Amino acid sequence: MSASHKEILKLAIPNIVSNISIPLLSTVDTILMGQLSALHLGAIGLGGMIFNFVYWNFGFLRMGTTGLTAQAYGAQDDYKLGVTLVRGMLLALLLAIIIFITQGWLLEAATWFFAVQDTHAPLIAEYFTMRMWAAPATMLMYVFMGWFFGLQNAIYPMIITIIINTVNIIVSYLLVNEFGMEIRGVALGTVIAQYTGVLLCFVAVAYKYSRYIHLELIKAALKISELVDFFKVNSNLFIRTVCLTFVFAFFYRESSIAGALALAANAILLQFVNWMSYGIDGFAYAAESMVGKYAGAKDDSNLTQSVKISFLWGLILAVIYAAFYYIFYDQLLHLFSSDNDVFAFALQYKLWMVFFPIIAFACYIWDGIFIGLLAIREMRDSMIVALIVFLSVYYLVKTADTMQGLWLAMFSFLIVRGLLLTLYWKNVTVRKSLI
């Protein structure tokens, strides 16, 4: 089968649909807590943010699994397909144990970093402690989703994600409104939904992919020589993801220091960024699957074609987002806030939001391509350099205008990442060594 527009759309559209369901969940949680008090509303916002920053760092479980699985799929290596899943699951459970043991330290560190107020601290601690019980399920979900993507199956992740979010919304609503569990109810709803998702993943594997799984794989998964390569891929992805997480954590922290208006405005603007990422990531995930498959099959012609197709659709969607933000920017601001001061403040940054999708889409697509190639070292190095540029630009500009400095630094971060990964790809020697 040759790389085609039909192939990438078959992979990307289910990813986009499942991604779109994600912000709906946080919206419902926010509404449920907003009905209780402003204190609960602030606590759920900060608590959710803390969990996002904790778990984002372990996104390598999905990315690494997708790249390894896609290449094994392209090479028609059934043994490697099975052992990748088992090895990923063992690592996920190990990390979940570590997270659970260190949860007290993680909460203290997050409370300090995000400057959590004393009034919010007890509610956030209650939310954090309850949600921590979902750590094994969350880690395993990363692996399962990555494995399905690598097998060129975007339908199962879409169905499972929609079911998880539906269960989460229904259970959270009942626990909060019928059982009066308040913020613990929202957290417990997430825990129940995550374990529901893991159960569905096991059922899906047993139903369609049982031929790849057998008990001997557990012993094979612990082979030292293969474990070294496995950890090398995932450790470099971890470093890359920590750098990315730090950029957004730093962005939130500096916004908070700049004042209530800056924090409120950036909280809204970063929602625009998230909505864009949910769409573009659909094509980035598709690129991971396609590029990995053709790299594993040693099919350089279709690999190159899949790269071109991925960029074309990424650009098309970026232009649509840019046009949407240009036309509906004012209405979107009013949707998020009725505060006139916040509206006037955020209105100054319309052009940043309009151009953001055009500037950012290349980074997202390149990430998918390099994950499919398992070119993780190049991803790590470009991210480290981009982080250095981000901090340098910010501290050079912040004395004049903190907000402008933050967004200029963010744009510089995205541009440097895109340029460096483009240079890596265009370097024929490096490219050939990757595939």
Protein Blocks (a to p, Z undefined) as FASTA:
>chain_A
ZZdfklmmmmmmmmmmmmmmmmmmmmmmmmmmmmmommlmmmmmmmmmmmmmmmmmmmmm
mmmmmmmmmmmmmnopaklmmmmmmmmmmmmmmmmmmmmmmmmmmmmmmmmmnopafklm
mmmmmmmmmmmmmmmmmmmmmmmmmmmmmnopaklmmmmmmmmmmmmmmmmmmmmmmnon
mjmmmmmmmmmmmmmmmmmmmmmmmmmmmmmpcfklmmmmmgmklmmmmmmmmmmmmmmm
mmmmmmmmmmmmmmmmnojklmmmmmmmmmmmmmmmmmmmmmmmmmmmmmmmmmmnopak
lmmmmmmmmmmmmmmmmmmmmmmmmmmmmmmmmmmpccfklmmmmmmmmmmmmmmmmmmm
mmmmmmmmmmmnopmklmmmmmmmmmmmmmmmmmmmmmmommlmmmmmmmmmmmmmmmmm
mmmmmmmklmmmmZZ
